[in-house]
Amino acid sequence: MKRFWFPGIFALLCAGSAAAQTTGGSWEAADKVFGAAGRDLPGDVHRYGWPRSDLKVTIGGVPVAPGLALGAWAAFKRIGKGDEAITMGDLVLLESEVEPVLGELLAGSFEILAIHNHLVGETPHVVYVHFHGHGDPVALAKTLKAALAKTKTPAPGPPAKATAEQEKIFEALQAALGRRGTMAGAILQVGVARAEPITDGGMEIPPSMGMNNPMNFQEVGGRVATTGDFVLVADEVNPVLRELHAHGIEVTALHSHMLREAPRLFFMHFWAVGPPEKIGEGLKAALSKVATK
């Protein structure tokens, strides 16, 4: 049965008492729909990823690894007392895939939060569709699987491992950035949570559901390619933009990923290729303008 979603119901489910607490339980049934287990993350979040390894995307001659900027994903979190969940994420699509995917998401009573670019100058052009769903986890998973079936997104395979030389470059990057990350194959991922809680329709959204100032890094011929997005309140937008510009980091998009968030948030995407120390210093300067933990 399809479940229709309204903001007032969301607030009621999440207000006060034990009804607002997340419940435990297995995600095995949803995993079975996708044919692969998701990852358990902080905040009682269960996340799936589908890198678009079928796409051969380049920017200015630089090949964009799937894990750098082409990773479709969905994060699930249980709410209420029963087997109710929400899911948020975004799908990485070619232009020809957008309408078929939207059709499947709408048929499953998902909300569409945004349709836009994250990169500039990439070939082929890539579109990102952000979504929000609520209901039974298995039904949500089936809708996302049907949407993915409208694309050529392959099943996730084992990621390539970083070489010793790549790890050395990432060490220099992290030293300059002043933050440590984790390796996802040969891609370094760094996430920095905002200082204040973020809510959507009255429910707190953990950093692991896309609210953690994600920054990804790929080694390119001894240099580093980086992309990601800063999660900002209004007064932080231009200070961060100025720091990125001053450090030679291109701002590629500024927009919303949500509809009912508090505080109001802006997502600033960026792209740069350069020495790891220079990239790390520029992103550190930009982060200094953001209220982070």
C-alpha positions in Angstrom: 0.0 0.0 0.0 1.4 3.4 -0.9 1.8 5.9 2.0 1.1 9.6 1.4 3.2 12.0 3.4 2.3 15.3 4.9 4.4 17.7 7.0 1.9 17.8 9.8 1.9 14.1 10.2 5.7 14.1 10.3 5.7 16.6 13.1 3.1 14.6 15.1 5.1 11.4 14.7 8.3 13.0 15.9 7.1 15.3 18.7 7.7 14.6 22.4 7.7 11.2 24.2 8.9 7.8 23.1 7.1 8.1 19.8 9.9 10.4 18.6 12.6 7.9 19.4 14.2 5.8 16.7 13.7 2.0 17.0 16.2 -0.7 16.5 15.6 -3.7 14.3 17.1 -5.3 11.3 17.4 -3.8 7.8 17.7 -7.3 6.4 14.4 -7.1 4.4 15.4 -3.8 2.7 18.9 -5.2 2.1 17.3 -8.1 0.3 15.4 -5.8 -2.1 18.7 -4.2 -3.1 20.6 -7.4 -3.2 23.3 -6.0 -1.0 23.7 -4.9 2.6 23.8 -1.2 3.5 26.2 0.4 6.0 25.2 1.2 9.5 26.2 4.8 10.3 26.1 7.0 13.4 22.6 8.4 14.2 20.9 5.0 13.6 21.2 5.5 9.9 21.5 2.7 7.3 23.0 3.8 4.0 23.1 2.3 0.5 25.4 3.5 -2.3 25.4 3.0 -6.0 28.5 4.5 -7.7 27.8 5.3 -11.4 30.8 3.3 -12.6 29.1 3.0 -16.0 29.6 6.7 -16.7 32.9 8.0 -18.0 32.8 11.6 -16.8 35.6 14.1 -17.3 36.2 17.7 -16.3 38.9 19.6 -18.1 40.5 16.3 -19.1 40.4 14.9 -15.5 38.6 11.6 -15.2 36.0 11.8 -12.4 36.1 8.6 -10.3 32.6 7.2 -9.4 33.4 7.7 -5.7 34.5 11.3 -6.1 31.3 12.8 -7.4 29.1 10.1 -9.1 27.9 8.2 -6.1 24.1 7.9 -5.9 23.0 7.1 -2.4 20.0 6.6 0.0 20.1 6.9 3.8 17.3 5.2 5.8 16.3 6.0 9.4 13.5 4.5 11.4 11.0 6.8 13.2 8.1 6.3 15.6 7.3 3.0 17.3 6.5 0.7 14.4 8.3 -0.3 11.2 8.2 3.3 9.8 11.2 4.9 8.2 12.3 7.9 6.2 14.8 7.9 3.4 16.8 10.8 1.9 19.5 10.9 -0.7 20.2 11.7 -4.3 20.4 9.9 -7.6 23.1 10.6 -10.2 21.5 10.7 -13.6 22.1 11.4 -17.3 19.6 13.9 -18.7 17.7 11.2 -20.6 17.2 9.3 -17.3 15.6 12.1 -15.3 12.0 11.8 -16.4 11.8 8.0 -16.1 13.3 8.1 -12.7 11.0 10.9 -11.5 8.0 8.8 -12.7 9.1 5.9 -10.5 9.7 8.1 -7.4 6.4 9.9 -7.8 4.6 6.5 -8.2 6.0 5.5 -4.9 4.8 8.7 -3.2 8.3 10.1 -2.8 8.8 13.9 -2.6 11.3 15.5 -5.0 13.5 18.0 -3.1 15.8 19.2 -5.9 16.9 18.6 -9.5 20.1 20.3 -10.4 23.8 20.2 -11.1 26.7 19.7 -8.7 29.5 20.1 -11.2 30.3 22.5 -14.0 31.9 21.6 -17.4 31.6 17.9 -17.0 31.2 15.6 -20.0 28.6 14.1 -20.2 26.4 16.4 -18.3 25.2 14.9 -15.0 22.0 15.7 -13.1 21.3 15.1 -9.4 17.8 14.3 -8.1 17.3 14.7 -4.4 14.4 12.8 -2.8 12.5 12.1 0.4 10.4 9.1 1.2 8.4 7.9 4.1 6.8 4.6 4.9 7.6 0.9 5.2 11.4 0.4 4.6 10.7 -2.5 2.1 8.3 -0.3 0.1 10.8 2.5 0.1 13.5 0.2 -1.1 11.3 -1.2 -3.9 10.6 2.3 -5.2 14.3 3.2 -5.2 15.1 -0.1 -6.9 12.5 0.6 -9.6 13.9 4.1 -10.1 17.5 2.7 -10.4 16.2 0.2 -13.0 15.4 3.2 -15.3 19.1 3.9 -15.4 22.2 1.9 -16.3 23.5 2.0 -12.7 25.5 -1.2 -12.1 25.5 -3.2 -8.9 28.3 -1.9 -6.6 31.6 -3.8 -7.1 34.7 -4.0 -4.9 36.4 -0.5 -4.9 40.0 -0.1 -6.0 42.5 0.2 -3.2 44.7 3.3 -2.7 48.4 2.9 -3.4 51.1 3.8 -1.0 51.9 6.9 -3.0 48.2 7.9 -3.0 48.0 7.4 0.8 51.1 9.7 1.2 49.4 12.4 -0.9 46.3 12.1 1.2 48.3 12.4 4.4 49.7 15.7 3.2 46.2 16.8 2.3 44.8 15.9 5.8 47.7 17.6 7.6 46.9 20.9 5.7 43.2 20.5 6.2 43.5 19.8 9.9 40.9 17.0 9.6 41.1 13.3 9.3 38.9 11.3 6.9 38.3 7.7 5.9 39.2 5.8 2.7 36.4 4.5 0.4 38.5 2.5 -2.0 41.0 5.0 -3.5 38.9 8.0 -2.6 39.5 10.0 0.7 36.2 11.1 2.3 36.1 13.8 5.0 32.9 14.9 6.7 32.6 17.8 9.2 29.3 18.1 11.1 27.6 21.4 11.7 27.6 22.6 15.3 23.8 22.9 15.7 21.2 20.2 15.1 19.4 20.2 11.8 15.7 19.3 11.6 13.4 18.5 8.7 9.6 18.7 9.4 10.4 18.6 13.1 12.7 15.6 13.1 16.4 15.8 13.7 18.4 14.7 10.7 21.8 13.2 11.6 25.0 14.4 9.8 25.2 10.9 8.2 22.1 11.7 6.1 24.0 14.2 4.0 24.4 17.1 6.5 28.1 16.7 7.3 30.0 19.1 5.0 31.2 16.2 2.8 34.6 16.6 1.0 36.0 14.0 -1.4 39.5 13.7 -2.7 41.0 11.8 -5.7 44.6 11.5 -6.6 45.3 12.8 -10.1 48.9 12.6 -11.3 50.4 13.5 -8.0 47.8 16.2 -7.4 44.4 16.1 -5.8 41.0 16.6 -7.4 38.3 17.6 -4.9 34.6 18.1 -4.8 31.9 18.2 -2.2 29.6 20.7 -0.6 29.4 23.0 2.3 26.2 23.0 4.4 25.6 26.6 5.3 23.3 29.1 6.9 22.7 32.3 5.1 25.3 34.4 6.9 28.0 31.9 6.1 27.4 31.7 2.3 29.5 34.7 1.1 32.3 34.3 3.6 32.8 30.7 2.5 32.5 31.7 -1.2 35.2 34.4 -0.8 37.6 32.0 0.9 37.1 29.3 -1.8 37.6 31.9 -4.6 40.7 33.3 -2.9 42.2 29.9 -2.7 41.5 29.0 -6.4 38.7 26.6 -5.6 35.8 26.9 -8.0 32.2 27.2 -6.7 30.1 25.2 -9.0 26.6 25.4 -7.5 24.7 27.1 -4.7 21.2 25.8 -4.0 18.9 23.9 -1.6 18.7 20.1 -1.0 15.7 20.2 1.3 12.2 21.8 1.6 11.3 22.1 5.3 14.7 22.2 7.1 15.5 24.3 10.1 17.7 26.3 10.1 17.4 27.3 6.5 20.3 25.7 4.7 22.3 26.4 1.5 24.5 23.8 -0.2 27.6 25.2 -1.9 29.4 22.7 -4.2 33.0 23.2 -5.3 35.7 21.7 -7.6 39.5 22.1 -7.7 42.6 20.3 -8.8 45.9 21.1 -7.3 48.7 20.3 -4.8 47.3 18.5 -1.7 48.7 21.2 0.6 47.1 24.0 -1.3 43.8 22.2 -1.6 43.8 21.4 2.2 44.7 25.0 3.1 41.9 26.4 1.0 39.2 24.1 2.4 40.4 24.7 5.9 40.1 28.4 5.4 36.5 27.9 4.1 35.6 25.6 7.0 36.8 28.3 9.5 33.8 30.4 8.3 31.3 27.6 9.2 29.9 26.8 12.6 31.1 23.2 12.9 31.8 20.7 15.7 
